Amino acid sequence: MVPPSHMQMLYAKAAARNNQCKFVEFPSGMHMDTWLSGGDHYWRTIQQFLDQHVSEKRETEASSNYTDFEGR
């Protein structure tokens, strides 16, 4: 298991190179039960990440596919 202090160090290193990094703490979460102990906050955090990053990718892919289709 990774101690919380190591996760904070990993976050700090990642955030130094990427300003979109976000550290979300779940104090009662353990290695295999954060999804359960984090409750709604855990799932909302996952959904926010997907909404922010997956929708952008879909829009980019859709435009790319449209351009490819029209260009041929």
VENVENMO-V229467 format. One record per helix or strand of 2 or more residues. SS is the DSSP state (H for helix, E for strand). FROM is the first residue (numbers start at 1). LEN is the number of residues. If there is no record, write none. Layout:
ss->[SS:SS]
from->[FROM:FROM]
len->[LEN:LEN]
//
This chain:
ss->[H:H:H]
from->[4:34:39]
len->[14:4:33]
//
